[in-house]
Amino acid sequence: MDSPAWRRVAFAVIVCVLVALGAYLVGPVAHHDRQPGKQPAHRPGAASTPRVATSTSSPAAATPPSQSGQPDIYQWLPFTQTGLAAAAATVTRFGDAYGTYSYGESATAYGASMRSVTSASLVGQIEDAYAAPGVASARASAKQVAVGTATIDSISAFGPTSLTFYLQITQRITATTGASQRSTRYSVTVTGGGTSWQVTSVELANVGNS
């Protein structure tokens, strides 16, 4: 059977499995060591949520179990386990850099810390937000330095060439007023395929469709 109702059911099953297994699958690449030095200013604008695409199969073609006795969910997905791990590593590296800054650092230097895993257009938006006069002057006057650590919460959407993750960035911040800690949840989208991904969108998790 290949009816719209069957495709909706199959997609719902896939999403539920992804949410349940997301932390397990990306856990080994959830952290990437960083040195102090870069800043996330106010987060640049939203990008559209990727169109979700799934593949379905006939009920007669039952999914064969893996060696562990569990279904191989990657038969139903547009990416492999290796590809998912690479995408998660890209998001985590981005998050570590995005949450790390120093008040004496230029916007260009801040953007350079995430350039290898981020699209050029998004880096430009981030640098503009970092250099915004009100934000930059407040950061400098307080002599703020932050070190960010990113942790993936879950997968929120996927398509043939994109994956969107919920990412928690925890910052340890020091300033003239003392030390503090702040955690913020973002929706981060990467595009690409195989083991090659780059971040193309970041926004607060409660903005838009996130």
C-alpha positions in Angstrom: 0.0 0.0 0.0 1.4 3.5 -0.9 -1.5 5.8 0.2 -1.1 9.2 1.8 -2.4 7.8 5.1 0.3 5.1 5.1 3.0 7.7 4.3 1.8 9.8 7.3 1.9 6.8 9.6 5.4 5.8 8.4 6.7 9.3 8.9 5.2 9.6 12.4 6.9 6.3 13.3 10.2 7.5 11.9 10.1 10.9 13.8 9.2 9.2 17.1 12.1 6.8 16.7 14.5 9.6 15.8 13.5 11.6 18.9 13.9 8.6 21.1 17.3 7.6 19.6 18.7 11.1 18.8 20.6 11.6 22.0 22.1 8.1 21.8 23.1 8.4 18.1 24.8 11.8 18.5 26.0 11.5 22.1 29.6 10.4 21.2 30.1 13.7 19.3 28.2 16.0 21.6 31.2 18.0 22.8 34.2 19.6 21.1 36.9 21.3 23.2 37.2 25.1 22.7 39.5 27.9 24.0 38.1 31.2 25.2 37.7 33.8 22.6 34.5 34.3 20.6 30.9 35.8 21.0 27.4 35.1 20.1 25.7 38.6 20.2 22.0 38.6 19.4 21.2 35.7 17.3 20.7 36.3 13.6 17.5 35.7 11.8 15.5 32.6 11.0 15.7 30.4 8.0 12.8 28.3 6.7 12.3 24.9 8.2 13.4 22.2 5.7 10.8 20.2 3.9 10.5 16.8 5.5 10.9 13.8 3.1 10.6 10.2 4.0 10.7 6.9 2.1 8.1 4.2 2.7 8.0 0.5 1.8 5.2 -2.0 1.4 4.0 -3.7 4.5 4.8 -7.0 2.8 8.5 -6.0 2.7 9.1 -6.2 6.5 12.2 -4.4 7.8 14.9 -6.9 8.5 16.3 -6.8 12.1 19.8 -5.6 12.7 22.4 -7.9 14.3 21.2 -6.6 17.7 17.6 -7.7 16.9 16.4 -4.1 16.4 15.0 -2.7 13.2 17.5 -0.8 11.0 15.8 2.6 11.0 18.4 4.0 8.5 16.6 2.1 5.7 13.8 4.7 6.1 16.0 7.8 6.3 17.8 10.0 3.7 21.1 9.8 5.6 23.3 7.1 7.2 24.4 6.7 10.8 27.8 8.1 9.8 26.2 11.0 8.1 24.1 11.8 11.1 27.2 11.7 13.4 29.0 14.0 11.0 26.1 16.5 11.0 25.9 16.4 14.8 29.6 17.0 15.1 29.3 20.0 12.8 26.4 21.5 14.9 28.3 21.0 18.2 31.5 22.6 16.8 29.4 25.5 15.7 27.7 25.8 19.1 30.9 25.8 21.0 32.3 28.7 18.9 28.9 30.5 18.8 28.8 30.6 22.6 32.5 31.6 23.1 33.8 35.2 22.9 36.0 37.9 24.4 35.1 41.5 24.7 38.4 42.5 23.0 37.7 40.4 19.9 36.6 41.9 16.6 33.6 40.7 14.7 35.8 39.3 12.0 37.8 37.2 14.5 34.6 36.0 16.1 33.2 34.9 12.8 36.4 33.2 11.8 36.0 30.8 14.7 32.9 29.2 13.1 33.7 29.8 9.4 34.9 26.3 8.7 31.5 24.8 9.6 29.1 27.6 8.7 27.9 29.1 5.4 29.4 32.4 4.4 26.1 34.2 4.4 25.3 33.1 8.0 28.8 34.1 9.2 28.1 37.5 7.8 24.8 37.8 9.7 26.5 36.7 12.9 29.3 39.1 12.5 26.9 42.0 11.9 24.9 41.1 15.1 28.1 40.8 17.1 29.2 44.3 16.0 25.9 46.0 16.6 26.8 49.2 18.5 24.6 48.7 21.6 25.6 45.0 22.0 29.3 45.7 21.3 29.6 48.6 23.7 27.8 46.7 26.5 30.1 43.8 26.1 33.2 46.0 26.1 32.2 48.1 29.1 31.5 45.0 31.2 34.7 43.3 29.9 32.7 40.2 29.2 34.4 36.9 28.4 32.3 33.7 27.7 33.2 30.1 27.2 30.4 28.1 25.5 29.7 24.4 25.6 27.1 23.0 23.2 25.0 19.9 23.7 22.5 18.5 21.3 19.0 17.8 22.7 17.3 16.1 19.8 16.5 16.2 16.1 13.5 18.4 15.2 13.3 18.0 11.4 15.1 16.4 8.5 15.0 16.3 4.7 17.0 14.8 1.8 19.8 17.4 2.3 19.1 19.0 5.7 18.9 18.2 9.4 17.7 20.5 12.2 18.8 20.0 15.7 17.8 21.5 19.1 21.0 22.7 20.6 21.6 23.8 24.2 24.5 26.2 24.6 25.7 26.8 28.2 28.0 29.8 28.7 30.3 30.5 31.6 30.6 34.3 31.6 33.0 36.5 33.5 32.7 40.3 33.7 33.4 43.2 35.9 30.3 42.4 37.8 31.4 38.8 38.6 30.9 35.4 37.1 27.6 33.8 35.9 26.3 30.9 33.8 23.6 31.1 31.2 21.9 28.4 29.0 20.0 29.0 25.8 18.3 26.6 23.5 18.6 27.1 19.7 17.3 25.5 16.6 20.3 24.9 14.3 20.0 23.6 10.7 22.8 22.0 8.7 22.6 21.3 5.0 24.8 18.9 2.9 25.0 15.2 2.7 27.2 12.2 3.5 29.9 13.4 5.9 30.0 17.0 4.6 27.7 19.5 6.3 27.6 23.2 7.1 25.4 25.3 9.4 23.0 27.5 7.4 20.5 28.6 10.0 20.5 29.3 13.8 17.6 30.8 15.8 16.2 30.7 19.3 14.3 27.4 19.7 11.0 29.2 20.6 11.1 31.4 17.4 9.0 30.7 14.3 8.5 27.0 13.7 11.2 25.9 16.1 
